[in-house]
Amino acid sequence: MGRTLSNIITTLCLAILCASCAHDDAYVEIDDPAQLDISLSGTNPVTVNFRASAEWYARIYYQQGDTTRWLNVTPLSGNPNVTAVTIRAKSANYTDSDRHADVEVKLPGNVGTTIRVVQPATSKPRRLTGLRRTAVGGSLDGPSVLSFGYEEDSDETASFTVGSGTGAVTYSVEKGTSSGTVTMSTGTNESSFPIKMLNGRVYGYDNIEWSFADTNTGIVLNRSTVTMSFSYDNSEDKLLKKITRNETVSMRNGETLDPAQRITETFDYFYDNLSIDSLCHITTYNPTDTTTVRDTVQYKLHYPAAEYQENNLTADVWHLLVFPELQDTPFYSPTGFEMLGLTGDPQSNFPESADISVQLHSEEGLTASWPDRYLYSYQRNVNELATATAELYFPSSTRQVTAAFTYQEAADDGTESTDTAAER
């Protein structure tokens, strides 16, 4: 027994010594000293290259008391053939002081290196109060005039209004732990529907009937029942991954459909770091019948290589600018949920172009006209976005959708006034 225990102890000691010897040859090294201390500009990413002798992992350490978890590192692990991490802030720093964090790149054990990260504070943008969209060369999909309301002492959007005057419709939300309520108000009329929620995000709603009437006569022209669900990834950022929309159409253009038409749409999001890399929009008609027909439209986004077009808007209107053809009446399309902050953090930057590929089989898809490319341009007044234009290139024509922005103005005493150009 004694000899057996001695052998075990000797074996353990040899194993420890061997591990120590191997450990002496392990390394994680950054050759460029400038990349040991990096300063982030807004949400623009910084890539840090290093060398590693074995599989590695990265961890973020915030200052004590900092619970905002404002930093993203991608990827969080790799092997010696993948030796670069992209470090990026999830949002601009509108606090009164710089943010600090350490990113450690380590091998299993104690070998590693530390990257010190600072995100300087920057002036807080004015609230976006109005948005006007116009189209040249074709019709405009979705709302043309919007205005935004905010929670008190917060830049979180509490409501938005579509249209103006007596026909304006205001959409607002009340959030709970596991459920919420979206309310639509116009004049003295009000209606609402429940939504399922978790940790501040929407997860869907069931069997809501939507009716669309002629504005002049009030006669209902279209009626359908819609169910929507939202899913997110398992990362700390909980990025939106898929939206599924099931619709049963019982009336179209004033004609009752018998049998009703069933349509399932899915919006699949793919990411490069925190940026949406592409969106796949699949529409399936009569999904439970033997005559199932499917259309697929893929949007591949391209971002500027040098300087990102940073999104510092205080309302999430990103989808309105980037996917102008995917818009419809708010909450009949996904965009309304984003504008009320129900799908997570806003997209942090804008693309410069998008390539579009289609696979069409349905009668609806084959008779429609589809662009094959978007080209985006942005005009800024200092740091504020003044206008943004999406040029839609079709095989035989070009269409432009332009969005113009208005902001909360500063009063004479230096405080902010709610008066805007759109309201005047």
Salt bridges, closest charged atoms under 4 A:
GLU29 OE1 - ARG51 NH2 2.32
ASP31 OD2 - ARG51 NE 3.23
ASP37 OD1 - ARG116 NE 2.86
ASP155 OD2 - LYS124 NZ 3.39
ASP155 OD1 - ARG127 NE 3.28
GLU156 OE2 - LYS175 NZ 2.41
ASP206 OD2 - LYS196 NZ 3.51
GLU209 OE2 - ARG223 NE 3.59
GLU236 OE1 - ARG69 NH2 2.86
GLU236 OE2 - LYS90 NZ 3.18
ASP237 OD1 - LYS90 NZ 2.59
GLU247 OE1 - ARG245 NH1 3.00
GLU265 OE2 - ARG245 NH1 2.96
GLU265 OE1 - HIS281 NE2 2.69
ASP268 OD1 - LYS242 NZ 2.34
ASP277 OD1 - LYS300 NZ 2.56
ASP289 OD1 - ARG262 NH2 2.93
GLU325 OE2 - ARG399 NH1 3.78
GLU338 OE1 - HIS319 ND1 3.31
ASP355 OD2 - HIS302 NE2 2.88
ASP355 OD1 - ARG373 NE 3.68
GLU384 OE2 - ARG126 NE 2.74
GLU409 OE2 - ARG424 NH1 3.16
ASP419 OD2 - ARG424 NH1 3.32
